[in-house]
Amino acid sequence: MIREILFWGEYFDNFYNQQELKVRKKIDFVLWLIKYTVRVPVKFLKYLEDIDGLYEIKISSTFKEIRVLCFFDDNKVIVLVNCFLKKSQKTPKSEIELGERLKSEYFKFKDRSKKK
C-alpha cells in the first residue's frame, strides 16, 4: 500500500451507502487505485487550484459524476471529507467551503490529540 485512506466525518459514508452496488464498486475501484498506484492519473485525482490543499477524487459512472473532496496528511495519508454528485462544470462553492471546514476540523482535532 502506498497511501492510507481515512474518512473524516460521516459525509462520505452517508453518500456511499445511498448508492447502488454498481456505483459503490466504481468508487471502491478508484479508492483502490489511489491506495496502490504510485502516480495516480489526473483523471482520478486532481488538485483544486486556488484552494488550500484540497483535492478532488473523480468517479464517473454511466449517469453520474461523483466527486470526493480530500486532502493529504503527511503525504502518505489521504483524508476523505465530503462526497457529492457533480452537476456542473465547476465544483460548487458550498462543497468547497464544507471541504475546507472539515479539513480545518481534522487538523484541530489532530493537534488537540497530540497535546494530550
N, C-alpha and C positions, 0 to 999 in steps of 0.2 A: 504494500500500500504506500502510495506517495503522499497522499493527503488524507487527513481525517475530516469527516463532516460532522458538525454539531448542529443541533436545532435549537434556536433561541425563541422562547415563547411558543404559543400554540398555533400561530398563523399558518405555518407550513402544514402541520399535521391535520388541522381542520380542513384545509383546502384539499390535501391529498386524499383524505378519507371520503370526500364527497365525489371523487372522480370514479369513472367506470374502470374496470380492470385493465382494459386495453391502454387507457391513458396512464394509469399507475405504472404499467410496465414500461412505457416510454420514459416516464420520469425516473424510474429505477435505473434504466439503461444510461441515461445522461449522468446521473449521480455516480454510477459505477465508473463511467469514463473519467469523470473529474477526480475520483479517488485513485485510479490506477494508471492514468495516462500522464506521461512526463510533460508534454506540451499539448494542452487542451486547445483544440481549434476554436477560433473566434466564433464559429458557427454555434458553439455550445456555451462559451463563457466569454463575456465581453466586459471590459472596464467601462463604467459610465463616466464619460469625460465631464469635467467641471463639477463633479460630485465627490466629496472627500472619501475615497477608499471604498466606494460601493461598486459591486459588480452585478451583472445580470446573467443568470443562467437561462438559456433559451431552449425551450422544448416545443417542438412542432408536432402536432398530430393532425389527422385528416381535417378536422373542422375547428381546431383550437390552437391558439398561440399562447403558450403558458410562459410566464416569466417568474423567476425566483430571485429576489434580491438577496445578496450575501456580501460578506467581506472576509478578509484574511485576518487571522490572528497568529502571529509568529510564523508566517509563511507556509506552514505545514498543516494548518487547520483552517477550514472554511466554515464559517458560521452562517447558516441559512436563517433568514429572518421572516420575510413575508413572501407570499405567493399569490399570483393573480392571473386572470385572463387578460391578455393584451388585445385591445380593440381598435387601437390607432397606431400610427407610426411612432409617436412619441410616448415614452413611458410617462404615465400620469404623475403629475406633481404630488398628489396626495400619497401615492405609493412610495415615491422617493422620500418624502418627508417622514412617512412611517418607518421606512428602512433606516433613515438617519437617526431617528429617535430610538429605535430598537438597538442600533449599533452603540449609541451612547449609553443606553441602559446596560448593555452587556459589559462594556469596559468599566463602568462604575461598579457593577456587581463584582467583577473580577478584581478590581483594586481593593474593594472592601474585604473580599475573601483573603487576599494576600496579607492584609494588615492584622487579621485575627490570629 
